[in-house]
Structure formats: structure tokens, C-alpha cells
Amino acid sequence: MMLGYHRRVVFGGLLLLGLASCGATPPPSVTAPSPAVTAPPSPQTSSADAAAIAPATTDIWSRLRNAETHYYVLMRHAIAPGSGDPPNFAIGDCSTQRNLSEEGRDQARRTGAAFQTQNITVQQVLSSEWCRCQETATLMDLGPVETFPALNSFFQDRAQGPDRIARLREFMANHREEAGVTVLVTHFVTIADIAGGAVSSGELVVMQINTDNEPEVVGNLGPF
């Protein structure tokens, strides 16, 4: 037993001597990790996400200005405080609806001005039948406004969604060969469904029909 003890002492001494002669220092003592919550990893952008947010805004304006295909600019109506509509909502009666605020009206005008500043020629302006959408489209002053029921909200009646989205997709596919720009003023639920993402009041999502005859996002503009 004593012999084994002496061997361990000698071996330990030789090890320390070897470390000293090499200029090495003993490893620092390990401290138990702090219980603090570590920061989550940085979100990774998938190739699909990257395609959705690129190209840059200036390039989107350029593509609209020199359209070689048909671009559909889906805009969520300008600022209208609140959500949904009153229980007595009726199409054609703005007094029963949630309407634009003065801030929203100014936002609509700024959006139209951005198109004019960028020299964008708009072939057609379509709007939901809701008053806040029609007013947004009118204040943008990009051309005559036509109502298009496929753009109507289905926030309070989700069963209406599939039919409206199907009619919107059909409309877009039918005009894909006509180079130009169509502005469509609609609602959060419509854009979230067809474009696959949330949008702010007054924000625009530029879309086109791809080679698979499916709508795809080119990029976002605004809000202004």
C-alpha cells in the first residue's frame, strides 16, 4: 500500500514539473454555469423567406415601372381603428362599418403619391365592397375604382374565405399574360391567405403568377 502511495506522489510531482518546464499553466477551475437564461439563437432565414423579402424596394418599383408580366399589388386598406365591423354591418351603408380615420386618409393619399412619384402606370384599380377599402382606393387617385367581391373580407365569416380566394386566384391567373399593374385594395385576411403573411394597415404585397400558374410574392412596399 505505501509503495503505491509513493508512486502516485512521484508521478504527480513529475507531471507538475513537466507543465512548468513547458510554460503551461494548470487549467482554470470550472465554475458552474449561471442560472441566467441564455439568449435564443438568431432566427435563420430560409430560402423561401429570403425569396419573399427580396428584391429590394427600389427593384420592386423598377419592376412595376417596366412590367414585363402582370403584377398584382394587394394593399390592405389604410388605417381604420379597431377590428372587424359592428353587428349591424351592411354593405353599401358606411355608417354601419369601421371606416378610415383622418390618419388613414392621409396614408392613402401618401400611398398614391408614392406610385405617382415612381411613375407607375396602373391599368386597373379594384376594391373590396367595404367602404374603408373603396375610400382608400379613391384617395390613392390612381384611376377609376371598381368593386370586386372576391376582395371582400371574410373576417367574421370564415366559411366565405375559400370561395373568395379561389375567385381571386382565378382572376390573377387569367390576366398573367397581360403585362401591367393592377392594384387591389382588400383586407388583412385576404392578403394573409393568398400571400401567406401578415400585413400592416396600408402595406402592399406585390405578387405575380409563376410558371406553375400559382401566385407568388415578389416583395412588399410601405406602409407609407
C-alpha positions as CSV (number, residue, x, y, z in Angstrom):
1,M,0.0,0.0,0.0
2,M,2.8,2.5,0.9
3,L,4.6,1.7,-2.3
4,G,1.5,2.6,-4.4
5,Y,1.2,5.9,-2.5
6,H,4.8,6.9,-3.1
7,R,4.4,6.1,-6.8
8,R,1.4,8.4,-7.0
9,V,3.3,11.2,-5.3
10,V,6.3,10.9,-7.5
11,F,4.1,10.7,-10.7
12,G,2.2,13.9,-9.6
13,G,5.4,15.7,-8.9
14,L,6.8,14.8,-12.3
15,L,3.6,16.0,-14.0
16,L,3.7,19.4,-12.4
17,L,7.4,19.7,-13.2
18,G,6.8,18.9,-16.8
19,L,4.0,21.5,-17.1
20,A,6.2,24.2,-15.5
21,S,9.1,23.4,-17.9
22,C,6.7,23.8,-20.9
23,G,5.4,27.2,-19.8
24,A,1.9,25.8,-19.3
25,T,-0.4,26.7,-16.5
26,P,-2.8,24.4,-14.9
27,P,-6.3,24.6,-16.3
28,P,-8.6,27.1,-14.5
29,S,-11.1,25.7,-12.2
30,V,-14.5,25.1,-13.7
31,T,-17.3,27.3,-12.4
32,A,-20.9,26.0,-12.5
33,P,-22.9,27.8,-15.2
34,S,-25.1,30.8,-14.1
35,P,-28.8,30.0,-13.9
36,A,-29.5,33.1,-16.2
37,V,-31.5,32.4,-19.3
38,T,-29.3,32.3,-22.4
39,A,-30.3,34.3,-25.5
40,P,-32.2,32.3,-28.1
41,P,-30.4,31.5,-31.3
42,S,-30.7,34.1,-34.1
43,P,-33.6,33.2,-36.4
44,Q,-32.4,31.6,-39.6
45,T,-33.9,32.8,-42.8
46,S,-35.0,30.0,-45.1
47,S,-34.5,30.2,-48.8
48,A,-38.3,30.6,-49.2
49,D,-38.3,33.5,-46.7
50,A,-35.4,35.2,-48.5
51,A,-37.2,34.9,-51.8
52,A,-40.3,36.5,-50.2
53,I,-38.4,39.6,-48.9
54,A,-36.1,40.1,-51.8
55,P,-35.5,42.0,-54.0
56,A,-35.0,45.4,-52.5
57,T,-37.7,48.1,-52.6
58,T,-36.1,50.1,-55.4
59,D,-36.0,47.0,-57.6
60,I,-39.7,46.3,-56.9
61,W,-40.6,49.8,-58.1
62,S,-38.4,49.3,-61.2
63,R,-40.2,46.0,-61.9
64,L,-43.6,47.7,-61.6
65,R,-42.5,50.6,-63.8
66,N,-41.1,48.3,-66.5
67,A,-43.6,45.5,-66.1
68,E,-42.9,42.5,-68.4
69,T,-45.6,40.4,-66.7
70,H,-48.7,41.3,-64.8
71,Y,-48.1,42.4,-61.3
72,Y,-50.9,42.4,-58.7
73,V,-50.4,44.9,-55.9
74,L,-52.6,43.8,-53.0
75,M,-53.0,46.5,-50.4
76,R,-54.6,46.3,-47.0
77,H,-56.9,49.3,-46.6
78,A,-55.4,52.3,-44.9
79,I,-55.7,52.9,-41.1
80,A,-59.2,52.2,-39.8
81,P,-59.0,52.0,-36.0
82,G,-60.5,48.8,-34.4
83,S,-61.1,45.4,-35.9
84,G,-63.9,43.7,-37.6
85,D,-67.2,45.5,-38.1
86,P,-70.3,46.4,-36.0
87,P,-73.0,43.8,-35.6
88,N,-75.3,45.8,-37.8
89,F,-72.8,45.9,-40.7
90,A,-74.3,46.3,-44.1
91,I,-72.5,46.6,-47.5
92,G,-73.4,50.0,-49.0
93,D,-74.0,51.7,-45.7
94,C,-70.8,53.2,-44.4
95,S,-72.5,54.3,-41.2
96,T,-72.6,50.6,-40.2
97,Q,-68.9,49.9,-40.9
98,R,-65.5,50.6,-39.5
99,N,-64.1,53.4,-41.5
100,L,-60.8,55.2,-42.2
101,S,-59.6,57.7,-39.7
102,E,-58.0,61.0,-40.8
103,E,-54.6,59.4,-40.3
104,G,-55.8,56.6,-42.6
105,R,-57.0,59.1,-45.3
106,D,-53.6,60.8,-45.2
107,Q,-51.9,57.4,-45.5
108,A,-54.0,56.5,-48.6
109,R,-53.0,59.8,-50.2
110,R,-49.3,59.2,-49.4
111,T,-49.5,55.7,-51.0
112,G,-51.0,57.1,-54.2
113,A,-48.4,59.8,-54.3
114,A,-45.6,57.1,-54.0
115,F,-46.9,55.4,-57.1
116,Q,-47.0,58.8,-59.0
117,T,-43.5,59.7,-57.8
118,Q,-42.3,56.4,-59.1
119,N,-44.1,56.8,-62.5
120,I,-46.1,53.6,-62.1
121,T,-48.8,53.2,-64.7
122,V,-51.7,51.3,-63.2
123,Q,-54.1,49.5,-65.6
124,Q,-56.8,48.8,-63.1
125,V,-57.8,49.6,-59.5
126,L,-60.1,47.1,-57.8
127,S,-61.5,47.3,-54.3
128,S,-63.4,45.3,-51.8
129,E,-67.0,46.5,-51.4
130,W,-66.3,47.7,-47.9
131,C,-66.3,51.4,-47.5
132,R,-62.8,51.7,-46.0
133,C,-61.3,49.9,-49.0
134,Q,-63.2,52.0,-51.6
135,E,-62.2,55.2,-49.8
136,T,-58.6,54.0,-49.7
137,A,-58.6,53.3,-53.4
138,T,-60.3,56.5,-54.3
139,L,-57.9,58.7,-52.2
140,M,-54.9,57.0,-53.9
141,D,-56.1,58.6,-57.1
142,L,-54.6,56.1,-59.4
143,G,-57.6,55.7,-61.7
144,P,-61.3,54.7,-61.7
145,V,-62.2,52.3,-58.9
146,E,-64.2,49.2,-59.5
147,T,-65.5,46.9,-56.8
148,F,-64.6,43.2,-56.9
149,P,-66.5,41.0,-54.4
150,A,-63.7,38.4,-54.3
151,L,-61.7,41.0,-52.3
152,N,-64.4,41.3,-49.6
153,S,-63.5,40.5,-46.1
154,F,-64.3,37.1,-44.5
155,F,-63.0,38.0,-41.1
156,Q,-66.4,37.5,-39.5
157,D,-67.5,34.6,-41.7
158,R,-64.6,32.4,-42.5
159,A,-66.7,30.0,-44.5
160,Q,-66.7,32.6,-47.2
161,G,-62.9,32.5,-47.5
162,P,-62.2,29.6,-49.8
163,D,-64.6,30.7,-52.5
164,R,-63.4,34.3,-52.5
165,I,-59.7,33.3,-52.6
166,A,-60.4,30.8,-55.4
167,R,-62.1,33.6,-57.4
168,L,-59.2,35.9,-56.7
169,R,-56.6,33.3,-57.8
170,E,-58.6,32.6,-61.0
171,F,-58.7,36.3,-61.8
172,M,-55.0,36.6,-61.3
173,A,-54.2,33.6,-63.4
174,N,-56.4,34.7,-66.3
175,H,-54.5,38.0,-66.6
176,R,-50.9,36.7,-66.2
177,E,-50.1,37.2,-69.9
178,E,-51.1,40.9,-69.9
179,A,-48.1,42.9,-68.8
180,G,-49.1,45.7,-66.4
181,V,-50.1,46.6,-62.9
182,T,-53.4,46.0,-61.1
183,V,-53.9,47.5,-57.6
184,L,-56.3,45.5,-55.4
185,V,-57.4,47.1,-52.1
186,T,-58.6,44.5,-49.7
187,H,-58.3,43.2,-46.1
188,F,-55.9,41.5,-43.8
189,V,-57.5,38.1,-44.1
190,T,-57.4,38.1,-47.8
191,I,-53.7,39.0,-48.1
192,A,-52.7,36.7,-45.3
193,D,-54.4,33.8,-47.1
194,I,-53.2,34.3,-50.6
195,A,-49.7,35.7,-49.8
196,G,-49.1,33.7,-46.6
197,G,-48.1,36.5,-44.3
198,A,-49.4,39.3,-42.1
199,V,-49.6,42.9,-43.3
200,S,-50.0,46.3,-41.6
201,S,-52.7,48.8,-42.4
202,G,-51.7,50.4,-45.7
203,E,-49.0,47.8,-46.5
204,L,-48.8,46.5,-50.1
205,V,-47.8,43.0,-51.2
206,V,-46.6,42.7,-54.8
207,M,-47.5,39.4,-56.5
208,Q,-47.2,37.7,-59.8
209,I,-48.3,34.4,-61.3
210,N,-45.4,32.0,-61.7
211,T,-44.7,29.3,-64.3
212,D,-46.7,26.8,-62.3
213,N,-49.7,29.1,-62.6
214,E,-49.6,29.9,-58.9
215,P,-49.5,33.3,-57.2
216,E,-46.2,34.1,-55.6
217,V,-44.8,37.1,-53.6
218,V,-42.4,39.4,-55.3
219,G,-41.9,41.7,-52.3
220,N,-43.6,44.3,-50.0
221,L,-43.9,48.0,-50.2
222,G,-44.9,50.5,-47.5
223,P,-46.8,51.3,-45.4
224,F,-46.4,54.9,-46.4
